Amino acid sequence: MQNHDKLSQAIAAFEHWRQTRPNKHVNIPDQLRLLALELLEEYRIGQVTNALRICTTQLNSWRQLLPTERPVPDFIPLQIESDLQHNSGLNLQVTLPNSSQIRIYGDISPGLLRVLMQEAGEYR
């Protein structure tokens, strides 16, 4: 029933906009466009376009303007052996999903490396 309420609310929002817009040449607001696109998760495109009295071409063009989300890869934990000896030749570069980079090189203790990796795993 909640889905039907969402459709009914969208219909009412579009009708209110049509009645209150200054003229017929005003673009449909982004908020209403997003509302129509959200309905596509629950309804077929024909149902949405008929209910909201918009054309399929409009709806498809709005869909193409949405940013595509790239899936964020899961953090990959590295095992650090407790008996790992201090390594002065460490050179590590990590690129995060947001393209930020972390570079670690030189003298670093296994304990500090472990803490850094745990912190990176909790950062999302």
C-alpha positions in Angstrom: 0.0 0.0 0.0 2.9 2.3 0.7 4.0 2.1 -3.0 0.5 3.2 -4.1 0.7 6.1 -1.7 4.1 7.1 -3.2 2.5 7.1 -6.7 -0.5 9.1 -5.4 1.7 11.7 -3.8 3.7 12.0 -7.1 0.5 12.5 -9.1 -0.6 15.2 -6.6 2.8 16.9 -6.7 2.8 17.0 -10.5 -0.8 18.3 -10.6 0.0 21.0 -8.0 3.0 22.1 -10.1 0.9 22.2 -13.3 -1.7 24.4 -11.5 0.8 26.8 -10.0 3.5 27.2 -12.7 3.7 30.7 -14.2 3.3 29.4 -17.8 3.3 26.2 -19.8 7.0 26.7 -20.9 8.5 26.3 -17.5 10.7 23.2 -17.1 9.6 20.5 -14.7 11.6 21.0 -11.4 14.4 18.6 -10.6 12.6 17.5 -7.4 9.6 16.3 -9.5 11.9 14.7 -12.0 13.7 12.7 -9.3 10.3 11.7 -7.8 9.3 10.3 -11.2 12.5 8.4 -11.5 12.1 6.9 -8.1 8.8 5.5 -9.2 10.6 3.5 -11.8 11.9 1.3 -9.1 8.4 0.1 -8.3 6.4 0.6 -11.5 6.8 0.1 -15.3 7.7 3.1 -17.3 4.3 3.2 -19.0 2.5 3.3 -15.7 4.6 6.2 -14.5 4.3 8.2 -17.7 0.5 7.7 -17.8 0.0 8.5 -14.2 2.1 11.6 -14.2 1.1 12.7 -17.7 4.6 13.0 -19.0 6.1 11.4 -22.1 8.5 8.4 -22.2 11.2 10.5 -24.0 11.3 13.0 -21.1 11.6 10.3 -18.5 14.3 8.5 -20.4 16.3 11.7 -20.9 16.0 12.5 -17.1 17.3 8.9 -16.4 20.3 9.5 -18.6 21.2 12.7 -16.7 21.5 10.9 -13.4 25.0 10.3 -12.3 26.0 6.6 -12.5 27.3 5.3 -9.2 30.4 3.2 -9.3 30.3 0.4 -6.8 32.7 1.0 -3.9 35.1 -2.0 -3.6 35.2 -3.6 -0.2 38.3 -2.9 1.9 40.8 -5.7 1.6 42.5 -6.3 5.0 46.1 -7.3 5.0 47.5 -9.8 7.5 50.4 -8.5 9.4 52.4 -11.2 11.1 53.2 -10.4 14.7 56.8 -11.5 14.3 57.3 -9.2 11.4 60.7 -7.5 11.7 61.1 -3.7 11.4 61.6 -3.0 7.7 63.4 0.2 6.6 62.7 -0.4 2.9 58.9 -0.1 3.1 57.3 1.7 0.2 53.4 1.5 0.2 50.9 3.4 -1.9 47.1 2.9 -1.4 44.5 4.5 -3.6 41.1 4.9 -2.0 37.8 4.7 -3.9 37.5 8.5 -3.8 40.9 8.7 -5.7 42.7 9.9 -2.6 46.1 8.4 -2.1 48.0 7.3 1.0 51.7 6.9 0.6 53.9 5.3 3.3 57.6 4.9 2.9 60.7 4.6 5.0 61.0 3.4 8.6 57.7 2.3 10.1 57.0 -0.2 12.8 54.6 -3.1 12.3 52.5 -1.8 15.1 52.0 1.6 13.4 51.4 0.0 10.1 48.7 -2.2 11.7 47.0 0.8 13.3 47.0 2.7 10.0 45.5 -0.2 8.2 42.8 -0.7 10.9 41.9 3.0 10.7 41.8 2.9 6.8 39.4 -0.1 7.1 37.1 1.8 9.4 37.1 4.9 7.1 34.2 4.8 4.7 
